Amino acid sequence: PYQLGGLSKRGIDCSGYVQRTFRDRLQIELPRTTALQSQLGIPVNRSQLQIGDLIFFKTGINKTHVGIYMGNNEFMHASTSRGVITSKLDNIYWRNKYWKAKRVIR
C-alpha cells in the first residue's frame, strides 16, 4: 500500500501518530521510528508521568510501541488495526508490556 512517513491507506502507525501529533500540536520535530523516539528526552519514572510524556512498550521480540500520556493513567496511541485509541496504563496487556517513559524538552 501507499506509505508516507507512517501513513498509509490503512491508517497511521504508533510512531507516525506521535511524530505528527508533536509536529502539528507542539511544533516539535521527532524522528519517525519508535526506536529513535525512545532515545530522545529525559527518562521519567512511571510514578512521575506528566501529560505529553512519551510512553514506550515492548510488545514482542524486537517490537516496540509508543503512545502519549494523557493523565489519569491513560495514554493515546495508534493501532494499525483499530486507529487512534485511548488505553489505560494499568490494563493487563499494557501493564505487562511497559518499558519506559521519556519527556521531550523543547
MIDOSE-1310 file (N, C-alpha, C; in nm, 2 decimals, decimal comma, always signed):
residues 106
pyql	+0,08/-0,12/+0,00/+0,00/+0,00/+0,00/+0,09/+0,13/+0,00; +0,02/+0,23/-0,04/+0,09/+0,37/-0,04/+0,13/+0,40/+0,10; +0,26/+0,44/+0,12/+0,31/+0,48/+0,25/+0,38/+0,62/+0,25; +0,36/+0,69/+0,35/+0,42/+0,82/+0,36/+0,44/+0,85/+0,51
ggls	+0,57/+0,83/+0,56/+0,60/+0,86/+0,70/+0,51/+0,80/+0,80; +0,48/+0,67/+0,79/+0,39/+0,61/+0,89/+0,25/+0,62/+0,85; +0,21/+0,68/+0,74/+0,07/+0,69/+0,70/+0,05/+0,60/+0,58; -0,06/+0,53/+0,57/-0,09/+0,45/+0,46/-0,24/+0,46/+0,44
krgi	-0,29/+0,39/+0,34/-0,44/+0,38/+0,32/-0,50/+0,31/+0,43; -0,43/+0,23/+0,51/-0,48/+0,16/+0,62/-0,48/+0,24/+0,75; -0,42/+0,36/+0,75/-0,42/+0,44/+0,87/-0,28/+0,49/+0,90; -0,25/+0,50/+1,03/-0,12/+0,55/+1,08/-0,07/+0,46/+1,18
dcsg	+0,06/+0,44/+1,19/+0,12/+0,36/+1,29/+0,15/+0,44/+1,42; +0,19/+0,37/+1,52/+0,21/+0,44/+1,65/+0,31/+0,56/+1,65; +0,43/+0,53/+1,59/+0,53/+0,63/+1,59/+0,50/+0,74/+1,49; +0,43/+0,71/+1,38/+0,38/+0,81/+1,29/+0,28/+0,90/+1,36
yvqr	+0,19/+0,85/+1,44/+0,09/+0,93/+1,51/+0,16/+1,02/+1,61; +0,26/+0,97/+1,68/+0,33/+1,05/+1,78/+0,41/+1,16/+1,71; +0,48/+1,13/+1,60/+0,55/+1,23/+1,52/+0,46/+1,34/+1,47; +0,35/+1,30/+1,41/+0,25/+1,40/+1,36/+0,19/+1,49/+1,47
tfrd	+0,15/+1,42/+1,58/+0,09/+1,50/+1,69/+0,19/+1,60/+1,74; +0,31/+1,56/+1,77/+0,41/+1,66/+1,82/+0,44/+1,77/+1,72; +0,45/+1,74/+1,60/+0,47/+1,84/+1,50/+0,35/+1,94/+1,48; +0,23/+1,88/+1,47/+0,12/+1,96/+1,44/+0,07/+2,04/+1,57
rlqi	+0,08/+1,98/+1,68/+0,03/+2,04/+1,81/+0,13/+2,12/+1,88; +0,25/+2,08/+1,88/+0,36/+2,14/+1,96/+0,47/+2,20/+1,89; +0,47/+2,19/+1,75/+0,58/+2,23/+1,67/+0,71/+2,18/+1,71; +0,71/+2,05/+1,75/+0,83/+1,98/+1,79/+0,85/+1,86/+1,69
elpr	+0,97/+1,86/+1,62/+1,00/+1,76/+1,52/+1,06/+1,64/+1,60; +1,00/+1,52/+1,58/+1,05/+1,40/+1,63/+1,09/+1,31/+1,52; +1,18/+1,21/+1,55/+1,22/+1,11/+1,44/+1,10/+1,03/+1,41; +1,11/+0,95/+1,30/+1,00/+0,87/+1,25/+0,97/+0,74/+1,33
ttal	+1,07/+0,68/+1,38/+1,05/+0,54/+1,44/+1,05/+0,54/+1,59; +0,98/+0,44/+1,64/+0,97/+0,43/+1,79/+1,11/+0,41/+1,84; +1,20/+0,34/+1,78/+1,34/+0,32/+1,83/+1,41/+0,45/+1,85; +1,40/+0,54/+1,75/+1,47/+0,67/+1,76/+1,40/+0,76/+1,86
qsql	+1,26/+0,75/+1,86/+1,19/+0,84/+1,96/+1,22/+0,80/+2,10; +1,25/+0,67/+2,12/+1,28/+0,62/+2,26/+1,42/+0,67/+2,31; +1,50/+0,72/+2,22/+1,63/+0,77/+2,26/+1,63/+0,92/+2,29; +1,52/+0,99/+2,27/+1,51/+1,13/+2,29/+1,47/+1,16/+2,44
gipv	+1,49/+1,29/+2,48/+1,44/+1,34/+2,60/+1,50/+1,28/+2,73; +1,44/+1,31/+2,84/+1,49/+1,26/+2,97/+1,40/+1,15/+3,02; +1,46/+1,05/+3,09/+1,39/+0,94/+3,15/+1,29/+0,99/+3,25; +1,17/+0,93/+3,26/+1,07/+0,97/+3,36/+1,03/+0,84/+3,43
nrsq	+1,03/+0,85/+3,56/+0,98/+0,74/+3,64/+0,83/+0,73/+3,62; +0,78/+0,61/+3,61/+0,64/+0,58/+3,59/+0,55/+0,66/+3,69; +0,59/+0,68/+3,81/+0,51/+0,75/+3,91/+0,51/+0,90/+3,89; +0,60/+0,95/+3,80/+0,62/+1,09/+3,78/+0,57/+1,14/+3,64
lqig	+0,49/+1,05/+3,57/+0,44/+1,09/+3,44/+0,36/+1,22/+3,44; +0,38/+1,29/+3,33/+0,31/+1,42/+3,31/+0,24/+1,41/+3,17; +0,14/+1,48/+3,15/+0,07/+1,49/+3,02/+0,17/+1,52/+2,92; +0,17/+1,45/+2,81/+0,26/+1,47/+2,70/+0,39/+1,39/+2,70
dlif	+0,41/+1,32/+2,81/+0,53/+1,23/+2,81/+0,51/+1,11/+2,71; +0,62/+1,07/+2,65/+0,61/+0,95/+2,56/+0,62/+0,82/+2,65; +0,54/+0,73/+2,62/+0,54/+0,60/+2,69/+0,57/+0,49/+2,59; +0,67/+0,41/+2,63/+0,71/+0,30/+2,54/+0,69/+0,16/+2,60
fktg	+0,65/+0,07/+2,51/+0,62/-0,06/+2,54/+0,70/-0,16/+2,46; +0,73/-0,27/+2,52/+0,79/-0,38/+2,44/+0,68/-0,48/+2,41; +0,64/-0,50/+2,29/+0,52/-0,58/+2,25/+0,56/-0,71/+2,19; +0,68/-0,74/+2,17/+0,72/-0,86/+2,11/+0,88/-0,86/+2,10
inkt	+0,93/-0,97/+2,04/+1,07/-0,97/+2,01/+1,10/-0,87/+1,91; +1,19/-0,77/+1,95/+1,23/-0,66/+1,86/+1,11/-0,58/+1,82; +1,00/-0,58/+1,89/+0,88/-0,49/+1,85/+0,85/-0,40/+1,97; +0,84/-0,27/+1,94/+0,81/-0,17/+2,04/+0,68/-0,09/+2,00
hvgi	+0,63/-0,02/+2,09/+0,51/+0,06/+2,07/+0,52/+0,19/+2,15; +0,47/+0,30/+2,10/+0,48/+0,43/+2,17/+0,34/+0,49/+2,17; +0,32/+0,56/+2,28/+0,19/+0,64/+2,30/+0,23/+0,77/+2,37; +0,13/+0,86/+2,39/+0,14/+0,98/+2,45/+0,06/+0,98/+2,58
ymgn	+0,12/+1,01/+2,70/+0,05/+1,01/+2,82/-0,05/+1,12/+2,83; -0,18/+1,09/+2,87/-0,28/+1,19/+2,87/-0,33/+1,23/+3,01; -0,26/+1,17/+3,11/-0,31/+1,20/+3,25/-0,41/+1,09/+3,29; -0,44/+1,08/+3,42/-0,54/+0,99/+3,47/-0,51/+0,84/+3,43
nefm	-0,38/+0,81/+3,42/-0,33/+0,68/+3,40/-0,37/+0,63/+3,25; -0,40/+0,73/+3,16/-0,44/+0,69/+3,03/-0,33/+0,74/+2,93; -0,33/+0,68/+2,81/-0,24/+0,72/+2,71/-0,31/+0,70/+2,57; -0,27/+0,79/+2,48/-0,33/+0,78/+2,34/-0,23/+0,73/+2,25
hast	-0,27/+0,64/+2,16/-0,18/+0,57/+2,07/-0,25/+0,53/+1,95; -0,18/+0,49/+1,85/-0,24/+0,44/+1,72/-0,22/+0,29/+1,71; -0,32/+0,23/+1,68/-0,32/+0,08/+1,65/-0,35/+0,07/+1,50; -0,26/-0,01/+1,43/-0,28/-0,03/+1,29/-0,42/-0,10/+1,26
srgv	-0,47/-0,17/+1,36/-0,60/-0,23/+1,33/-0,72/-0,15/+1,38; -0,70/-0,07/+1,49/-0,81/+0,00/+1,55/-0,81/+0,15/+1,53; -0,70/+0,20/+1,48/-0,69/+0,35/+1,46/-0,64/+0,41/+1,59; -0,66/+0,54/+1,61/-0,62/+0,61/+1,73/-0,71/+0,59/+1,84
itsk	-0,66/+0,54/+1,95/-0,74/+0,50/+2,07/-0,68/+0,55/+2,20; -0,75/+0,54/+2,30/-0,71/+0,57/+2,44/-0,71/+0,44/+2,52; -0,60/+0,42/+2,59/-0,60/+0,29/+2,67/-0,55/+0,33/+2,81; -0,58/+0,24/+2,91/-0,53/+0,26/+3,05/-0,40/+0,19/+3,06
ldni	-0,30/+0,26/+3,13/-0,17/+0,20/+3,16/-0,18/+0,08/+3,25; -0,29/+0,07/+3,33/-0,30/-0,05/+3,42/-0,38/-0,16/+3,36; -0,42/-0,14/+3,23/-0,48/-0,25/+3,16/-0,38/-0,37/+3,16; -0,42/-0,49/+3,18/-0,33/-0,60/+3,20/-0,23/-0,62/+3,08
ywrn	-0,28/-0,60/+2,96/-0,19/-0,61/+2,84/-0,08/-0,50/+2,85; -0,12/-0,38/+2,87/-0,02/-0,27/+2,86/+0,07/-0,27/+2,99; +0,01/-0,30/+3,10/+0,09/-0,31/+3,23/+0,21/-0,40/+3,22; +0,18/-0,52/+3,15/+0,29/-0,62/+3,14/+0,39/-0,59/+3,03
kywk	+0,36/-0,49/+2,94/+0,45/-0,46/+2,83/+0,52/-0,33/+2,85; +0,49/-0,26/+2,96/+0,55/-0,13/+2,98/+0,71/-0,14/+2,98; +0,77/-0,04/+2,92/+0,92/-0,04/+2,90/+0,98/+0,08/+2,97; +0,94/+0,20/+2,93/+1,00/+0,32/+2,98/+0,91/+0,44/+2,94
akrv	+0,95/+0,56/+3,00/+0,88/+0,68/+2,96/+0,99/+0,79/+2,94; +0,96/+0,88/+2,85/+1,06/+0,99/+2,82/+0,98/+1,12/+2,81; +1,04/+1,23/+2,86/+0,99/+1,36/+2,85/+1,07/+1,44/+2,74; +1,00/+1,48/+2,64/+1,07/+1,56/+2,53/+1,07/+1,71/+2,57
ir	+1,19/+1,76/+2,58/+1,20/+1,91/+2,62/+1,23/+1,99/+2,49; +1,16/+2,10/+2,48/+1,18/+2,18/+2,36/+1,33/+2,24/+2,35
